[in-house]
């Protein structure tokens, strides 16, 4: 589960599981600070992506629509395939 902790103007996105709280990122003073530097599960990666999308929207710099996000996902899937999948099958 992903929770958002607000302290004044600071937002911290926290991944909670069982008896553990893991900060993923913090939004403060117009900056996004990545707290979780190592990701070892797809669940945490997806939660971080979701938190980043929300944080970017909170900055009010640019709104990312669902279509924009889908295009970014497609781009990164293609980049991953060209960098890792094709390389490992060679």
Residue pairs with C-beta under 8 A, 6 or more apart in sequence:
1 15
1 16
1 17
2 13
2 14
2 15
2 16
2 24
2 47
2 50
2 51
3 13
3 14
3 16
3 21
4 11
4 12
4 13
4 14
4 54
5 11
5 12
5 14
9 28
9 29
10 26
10 27
10 28
11 26
11 27
11 28
11 55
11 58
12 23
12 25
12 26
12 27
12 35
13 23
13 24
13 25
13 26
13 27
13 47
13 51
13 54
13 55
14 21
14 22
14 23
14 24
15 21
15 22
15 23
15 24
15 36
15 44
15 47
16 22
22 36
22 44
23 35
23 36
24 34
24 35
24 36
24 44
24 47
24 48
24 51
25 32
25 33
25 34
25 35
25 36
25 48
25 51
25 52
25 55
26 32
26 33
26 35
27 33
27 55
27 58
27 59
30 59
32 52
32 55
32 56
32 59
34 48
36 44
36 48
39 45
39 48
53 64
53 69
56 62
56 64
57 63
57 64
64 72
